[in-house]
């Protein structure tokens, strides 16, 4: 490990970055350095611009990957190398405004019924039933299930924040059946590797495997989207949904207002008020 890499990791650890963020930033900087075959210390603003052109025009990466690279490079030069020159001249990609894919409750039920493995079915059910990110679901511990208060404890999630979400009775019943059968000791969803929990990649494989059941472009995050949308459709206020999802900004939650079927179909077109149309 180079001295620069070590120092960058230490700078992120000092700022209490999440382990996944550290891995992503270090990985992006490594790709950036390999592209030029030189240390980032030897590169300048024009090199960074050329690299951004390479990402956008040659590799044609997604906006998310492009912006991840920008965040990593900005951190490296501003914080670790103390080169605050023209940092604001390293632009981010504009995020496309796309609405999330939402399943009906019937489609969610159909998808869950199709999953053959008990553990896999339960983890998808947990993401939907509690609105969890896939990283939150796979890293649940047995002690995070609070059956007395009917809560799930989400510990040090995105943004290093803890939160609590309601534990549905149906989910608690399934947890108890699952525990009696598999006896997990520490991680609620342990991996085959001793001491490790199920990985995000494993959950993604499950979603991909059963995606043809409903024939929609879904991901593990789709079930969190469905949780939020179905809550809004059932009458839960948006501030409560924001708190349950752990969103720092209400704008992040407001997107679900655009996909709530109940709110959209409740609007009557002015065409209906016109008489005498043939």
N, C-alpha and C positions, 0 to 999 in steps of 0.2 A: 504494500500500500504506500503510495507516494505521500510526501509531507503535506502537499496541497490538499489531497483527498482527506487525509487525517484531520487537518485543520478545519476543513469545510464541515466534516461530520461533527467535530467538537463545537463549532459555531452553532450548528442546528440543535445539538443536544443542550447547549446553554440556554437556547431560546425555547426549549421544551417542545420541539417539533415531534410529531407522531413518528414512530418507527417506519411506517409505510411511506410517509412524506420524505423522510431522510433517504430511504432506498431509491425512491423515484428521482429525487433531485440529483443524487450521486450518479445514478444511471444515465440521466440526460446529459450531465456534464461530461461523463466518460464518452458518450457517443459524439458529443460536440468536439472533444479533443481528438478522437480517432479520425473524424472527418478531415481534419487538417494535418494530422500526424505530428502535432506539436502541443506543447503545454499551453493551457489557456493564458498563462502569464505572458506569453509571447504574442498573443493575438490582440486585435484592437476592434474598434467600432465597425470598421468596414468589413472585417472578417465576420463579425456577428451578423451584419446585414446580409452578406453573401450566404451564410448558413441558413438564415431565415428564408431567403429565396429558394435555396435547395430544398428545404422542408416543404415549402408551399408548392413549388412548380415541378420538382423532380420526384420527391417522395410522396407528395400529395397527401400529407398526414391530415388527420382530423383537426378541427379547431382545438379540441381538448388537448391533444398531444402537442400541438404547436404552442399553446399557452403554458403547458407544463414545462416545455423546454425554455421558454422565455422566463418563467419564474425562477427556474434553476440557475440560468445564466445571470439574471439580475442579482440573485442572492450571492452568487460566487464573486462577481465583480464589486458589488456594493459593500458586502459585509466581510467576506473572507480576504479579498485582495485589496480592499479599501480604494478601489478605483471608481470613484463616483462620477466619472466623466460620461456625460451624455446618456445616463441610464434611462432617462425619460425618452430618449430617441430610439429605444428598443421597443417597438410596438407590440401590443397583443393582437391576436386575431379577433375579429368581431364574432361574437357568439350568435349562431343562427337561432331564431326563436321558433323552436319546434315544440309541439304539444306532446306530452307523454302518451304512450299506448295504454289504454285502460280496458280491463276485462270486466264483463258483467259478473255478478255474483254467481250466476249459473255457469259461466265459463271457468271461474275460479274453482268451483266445486268439481267440474268435469276434469280439470287439470289435476287436482289433488287426487281424485279417484283413480286416475290413470297411473300414478306413481306406485310401483310395486314394492320398493324398499321402504320399510317402516321409518327408518332414521331420515331418509331423504324426504319422505312425505311430511314428516313432522317439522323439519327445518323450514320447508317452504310454507307450511301452515303457520309457523311462528313468524316468518317475515310478513305474511299477510295479516295475521291476527293481532300483531302488536306493532306493525309499521316499522319493522327494523331494517336497517341496511344489512347487506349480506355479511359485512365484517362484524357487525354487532351480533348477528345471529350465530355465526360459527364460533365466536369467542365467549358465548354465554357459559357461565359456570353453574354447577348444581346449586350453589348457595345463592345465586341471583334470582332464583324462583322463590318468591315470598308468598307462600300459600295462605298465611295468616292474614296478611293485609291485601291479598289478591293483587300483587304488583310484580312486575319484572324490573329488576335493577339493571340499567345499562351503565357500565362503568367505563369512564375515560374513553368516550367515543370521539367522533370527529370534533376537532377544536378542543380536545382535552376536557370535555364536559361530561358530567354524570347526569342522568335523568331517570325518571321512573315512568312506566307506562302501565295501564291497566292490564291485568292478567285475566283473559276470558275464562269462564268456567270450563268451556269445551276444551280449551288448550290445557288447562290444569289437569283435567281428566286424562287427556292423551299423554301428558308428561308422566303421570303416575303409572299408567300402563306401560309406557316406554321404560321407566325406571325399574319396574319390577322385572322386566324382561332382560334389559341390558346392563343394569347396575353401573351406570357411569360413576366414576369416583370424584373427579375434579371438573373436567370439561363436560358440559352437558352433551355435546356432540363430538366425542373423541374420534381421532383419526386411527388408522391402523398402525401408525407410527407411535410407539409408546410416549406418553407425555405431551403429545400434540393434539390440537383440535382439527376438525374437518377444515379443509381449505376453501377459499373463495372459488378456486378453479374447479373443485369437485362439485360445488353447488351449480356453477355455470354449466358444467357438463350435464347435470340432471335436467336443467331447464332446456338446454339444447336438445337433449334426447327426446323429451316429451312435447316439445314445441309443436310438432305436427298435429297434436291432439286438437288444438284450437286454431292452428294456422294463422298466427299473428306474430309479428317480430318482437317477441318479449325477451326480457333479460331478468336476472334476479331482482333488479331494482323495480321492475314492473309491479311486484306485489306490494311494495311500499307505496307506490303511486296509487294502486287500487285501494289500499287502506285509507289513505287521505281522502280520496274522491268519494268513497262509499260513506265515510264519516260525514262529510259535508252534505251528501244526499240524504242522510238520515236526520239532518237537522243540527249537527254539532257546529258550534260557532267557530269561525276561522282562527281566532286567537287560541282556542283550546287545541285545535289541530296543530297549530304552530308549535305549541309547547310539547305536545306529544311526539312530534317529529324531531324536536330539538333544533328547529330552524332559528338562526340568529336574526333573520330579517323576514318581515311579513311578506315581502315581495316573493320570496322563495315559495311560500305557501299559497300565495294568491293564484299561482298558475293553475291550481286545481279547480278554481272557480270557472276556468275556461273549458274544462272537460267534464264538469258535473252535469250529467244528463238531466237530472231533475230541474236544475236551474235553467238549462238551455231550453228544454221542452216546455217549461212553464211560461215562456215568453210567447205571446200571441202576435202573429204577423199582422200588420195593418191591412193586408189583403183580405183578412177575414171580416173586416169591418165594412168592406165594400159590398153593396147589393147590386143585383141586376147583371152580374157577370155571367156570360154564357160559357 
